[in-house]
Amino acid sequence: MTTVLVLVSLVALFGLCLPNLLHPMPHVPFQDTAPDPPPRTPSPADHPESMTAELDPADEEYLACLADALWPDDEYLETEPTTDGEEETGGSTGLRL
């Protein structure tokens, strides 16, 4: 009995919505209200950091301590043998030329 009532309700709801579903919607063209920003050319102020800048010794020590705390098992901190007999830090397993 409940199934019949649910089915009748769904058919009635579909019958009420059918005219709105079949009615074509008017075409409204898209209107972009925001203006396009002017093109920007990158300036040195956009990228103030330098990849080749020398750091102060205190900054190097701070970054080394921070890296040691964040990445305690970093393979790049292990020493590796070189062809000249000295050990250098680095993670590469190949020989340096």
N, C-alpha and C positions, 0 to 999 in steps of 0.2 A: 504494500500500500504506500509506503514512504517513497519507494522508487518511482511509482507512478506520479506522485505529487511533485517530486523533483524534476522529472522529465517534463511534466506539463508546465512547470514554472520556467524551465529553460526554453521551451518552445515559445511561450508567451513573451519572454524577454527578447528572444531572437526576433519574433514577429514585430515587436515594438521598435527594435533597433534596425531592422532591415531597411526601411526607407532612408534612414540617415547613412547607412553603409553604402547604399547604391547611388546616393546623390553625389554627383561629382563635386570635388572641392575646387573653389576658384583658384586660379594661378596668381600667386602674389610674388613678384620678383624680389629677389634678395637685395636688400639695401644695406650696405655697409656704412654705418654712421661714423665709425672711427677713421680719421684720416691716416694715411700711410706716414710712418715716421720718415724723416729725411735720412738719406743714406749717410752712414758714418764711416770715416776713415780711422783705422786704429792709430792711436798715438802712443808714445812711450809711457804715458801716464796710465794706460790701460794695463800694461805689464811691467810694473816697477821692479819685479824681482829679476835677478840676473843669474843665469845658470853657471857662470864662470867667476862670480865674485868671490873674493877671499873672505872667509869669516874670521872674526876675532877669536883668539884662543878660548876665551870663556864660552862663546857661543858654540864652538866645536865640541868642547867638553860637555856642555849641556845637551847637545844633540846626541852625542855618543852615549851618555847616561840614559837619555830617553829611549834611544834605539835599543839599548841593552835591556831596559825594563819591558819594552813592548814586544821585542823579538829575542827572547833569551837563547833560542836554539838556531840562530841565524847561521847558515852554512857559509856565508860570505865572511864571517869573522874568523874562520879556521885558517891556520897558516898552510901554505902550500909550498912545495919545493920548486925552485927555479933552476935554470941551467947554469947559473953562476954560483950555485951552492948556498945562496942566502935564502932565507924564508921570507915570504911576503904574505900579507893578508889578502884574501880574495877567495871566491867560490869556484873558480874555474878549475877543472881537473886536468886541463891540457897544459903543456909546457909553454912558457913565454919565449918568444924569439927575440 
